[in-house]
């Protein structure tokens, strides 16, 4: 047996012997991540998921007709589902707007209804907060587009009036106005669209639970590198020198470390899977619910493809650990680096908050990070791998190779410096 | 057995070895002394094939280990790479160096998570050879059998040094290169190592040792003092203050 094979055997032996300790460390880590995820989930459950916009209404003067019109609008189903009108004084309204209690403040002038009826059309002031939240931004967009639409409709009607007067077509005016109204209403609101059921999700084709399960798996795999010190730590300089004398070079040593890291992650994931299976046997109802939540939207089958993709995820994660362990010599340094890099990369890739809610620059940066593709590959475990599977697999291979080459390069530089 | 001629080595712009030459015969012990940082360890690392010199030749048993006409081209940079900068014409016969020399560096080359036996197993070609060595070979002489099931990180400094020598002895090389083997060891351990080296020399082995220990100087047939990158042979009977004056 050559030195290389004996070295590989020694490294694997190290991994097997160190596994119980590493498993304990990883279990502590999992408890920590699980606790954080559980807390976040509880908080999400408490908060209403549907958007409800509080709109402050100021009615100038004691206008009975205005209040009646307002009550009518408020009771409309399409409005009640989204907005809540809060009648306030102008002073209170501005204060609540500044404190963020209102998304927008609408100031209705005196004699609003009469003004609409007699054609004076008094203007309504709509005041938005300076630092608008998502609801206020949505409302502003709706108000601007609605006002634009009204302007066009009015211009059309006034134009039609002028034309009818000029050409003596007053009798046709009511028909023209009806057609203009019908056209604009059809354009403004497709009534049938109210009954369409279309889900638009920030988590793409994954459900929220699937999405966070995928990003949780990626975060766990990356962070579990902190517990892999016995496996991944580079040898002492003296040992390295002896290995070089024996013809065991940087590339082979890193390959062996990567293989052991991969083996460690595989054992770790298998242990977690077995634990979950045992728990499922003990609590079948909970298991069924969990399966329903995580696998509900997924396609059945494709077991081979899912396994293959997951092995690729493990390979890329092990390669990432290899690189980090080549960067830092000390255990503290490794732990800090893994923690910082993993959390930042997962955040930028939308692992904590879906990417669509992140600023554009962050989203662009996150898209090229390996964690984005790791999350995508893990998401495929639950929802099935879509059309982009080949690209995802190729990129994971590429990232694994890049990390491996970086690890070799970094160790080579360290050797040159005699460290 | 060893013939080193005009060995040159630099670290960056600093010249560490300026044409070092020496020789050692079969069964001979050569001691190299000098102040800290004078280049003793660099010389031993070059002899062991882990550092690449910029010039000179090293012959083992008449065959070229380092030089411009060695058997195999040194394609990769040496692990420390220090000597690889600047001039790249040196060739190295790694197989010859590995076969002919055992190297005991100052730090121990052990994997702390493994047992002593597993550490030794890495360097010995098969289990049978290792077991035989532990039972009645050099390893038994070092007393490694008594603690070979212990984890390496639980060993004392003396035990680690014995295992390091045991690793260097894998393949029974005729030349042993020891870099301050007695540093930070207790008196009993020093005596044991000395006894072991004595036995190795009696069996015809050649030893090159860097040391500050007077007791180990007694083993040396020839003494060299390294100063300012130059190696100078001195009277092997010199001891104490007389030797220190030459540093």
Boltz contact constraints between the chains, C-beta under 6 A:
constraints:
  - contact:
      token1: [A, 6]
      token2: [B, 122]
      max_distance: 6.0
  - contact:
      token1: [A, 10]
      token2: [B, 122]
      max_distance: 6.0
  - contact:
      token1: [A, 14]
      token2: [B, 113]
      max_distance: 6.0
  - contact:
      token1: [A, 18]
      token2: [B, 113]
      max_distance: 6.0
  - contact:
      token1: [A, 230]
      token2: [B, 113]
      max_distance: 6.0
  - contact:
      token1: [A, 238]
      token2: [B, 105]
      max_distance: 6.0
  - contact:
      token1: [A, 238]
      token2: [B, 107]
      max_distance: 6.0
  - contact:
      token1: [A, 238]
      token2: [B, 109]
      max_distance: 6.0
  - contact:
      token1: [A, 239]
      token2: [B, 109]
      max_distance: 6.0
  - contact:
      token1: [A, 241]
      token2: [B, 50]
      max_distance: 6.0
  - contact:
      token1: [A, 241]
      token2: [B, 79]
      max_distance: 6.0
  - contact:
      token1: [A, 242]
      token2: [B, 109]
      max_distance: 6.0
  - contact:
      token1: [A, 244]
      token2: [B, 50]
      max_distance: 6.0
  - contact:
      token1: [A, 244]
      token2: [B, 79]
      max_distance: 6.0
  - contact:
      token1: [A, 245]
      token2: [B, 49]
      max_distance: 6.0
  - contact:
      token1: [A, 245]
      token2: [B, 50]
      max_distance: 6.0
  - contact:
      token1: [A, 245]
      token2: [B, 98]
      max_distance: 6.0
  - contact:
      token1: [A, 415]
      token2: [B, 79]
      max_distance: 6.0
  - contact:
      token1: [A, 415]
      token2: [B, 81]
      max_distance: 6.0
  - contact:
      token1: [A, 416]
      token2: [B, 81]
      max_distance: 6.0
  - contact:
      token1: [A, 418]
      token2: [B, 80]
      max_distance: 6.0
